[in-house]
């Protein structure tokens, strides 16, 4: 198994609904550890920069508006195959299609307000972590 780091964001609907602890508990019970965390209110510029690859998609404006609508919890998760494990725990983007017990099945309100973001690859994780954290912010446990 590969020890990896991945980025996770608990989105505004879940922070405002007081589900941060519930979501972190799911990560921890499934072998992922937090090596950096930051509670933040994203600016429009920061959200647009983070989601830049979606700029030409029709949902981009709505996504930026949602991600700036309230506080988010930004975390670096680490563990064996962290990227795949996090994606498994999140469940399908559309909560209607998410497996029972997954974060999105439990806490998402819609496809747009789907509770959490997770890196989709190791390469994306490295880029996303660097976007939100300085190298010294992330604790290396390996």
N, C-alpha and C positions, 0 to 999 in steps of 0.2 A: 504494500500500500504506500502511496505517496503522501508525505506530509505537505500540505498546501495551505495557502491563505486565500481567502475570498472576501469580497466586500458584500455587506448586507446593509440595507437601509430599511428601517421600520418607518413606513410612510405616515403622513399626517392623520389619516383616518384612524390608524391603530394607536398612534400616540395620544390623540385626543379622546379615544375611547378607553384609555388606561390599559392597553394590552401589551405594553412594553415588557413587563415582567413575565407574562404568559408566553410571549414569543421567545424571549431569551431562555426561558425554562425548556422549551422544546429543543432549541439548539443544544443546550448543555446536556439534557437527558440523552441526546443522540450523538454525543462525543465531540461536539464542536466547542471550542474555547474562545473567549473574547481576548484578543491581544491588543486592541485599541478601541476606544469608543468616544463618540462626541455627540452631544445633544446640540442641535442647531436649527435655526430658521434660515432656510436657503433664500438667497436673493434671486431675483429673476435671472440675472447674469450667470450666477453659479449654476442654477438649474438648467438653463439653456446650454451652457458649456458642457455639463455632464451628459446631457441627452442629445448632443450635437448630431450623432449619427441618425437621429429620427427627425431632423429639421425639415425634411421635405415631405414627411408623412402627414396626413390630415389631422392626426390626433396630437401633434406636437404642442400647439398652443394650449390645448386643454391639459396636457400632461404637465407643462411648466406651471400653469395656473394652480393645478392641484398640488404639485410638489412645493409650492411657495405659500400654500394656504394655512400652514401650521407647522409646528416643530416636527423634526425628524430625528431619529436615532441612527447615527451612522457608525457601523462597527466593522472591524476586521475580525473575521472568524478564522480559526485555524484548526487543523486536524487532518486525519487520514482522508484523502480524496475530498477535501473540503468543498470544492466547487460543485461536484456532483451531489454530495450529501446535502448541501444547502438547497440545491435546486429540487431535490427529492422532497425535502421537508417543506419547501414553499408550496409545492403543488402546481398544477396548471395555471397559466395566466388568467384564464376565465374560471372563476371560482365554481361555476356550475359544473365544470369538467374536472375539478380537482378531486383527488382521492380523499376519502374520509380521514380525518385526523391531521390533514396537512394544514399549514398556516392559512393559506388562502381559503380553504373550505371552512375553517373555523372563524376567521376574522375579516375576510374581504367583503366589501359591500357591492362590488361590481368589477368588471374588467378594468375599468379606469381607476377605481379605488381598491386595488387588489392587495393592500396591506404591506407588502414587502417587495424589495428589489434584491436581486442576487446576481452576481457576475455570471456570465454564460460560458466563460472559459478561463483558463489560467492566465492567458495573455490579457484578457479584459480585466481580470482581477488585479493584475499588476498595475495596469493603467488607472483603474478606478481608485485603488488604494492610494496611489501617488497623487491623484487629483484632490483627495480630501485630507491626507495625512502626510506629515513630514516623516522621513525615514526614522528619526529618533522617537517618534510617537508610538511606533509599533514595537511591542515587546516580542523578542524572539525567544521561544520556549524550547527550541530544538537544540 
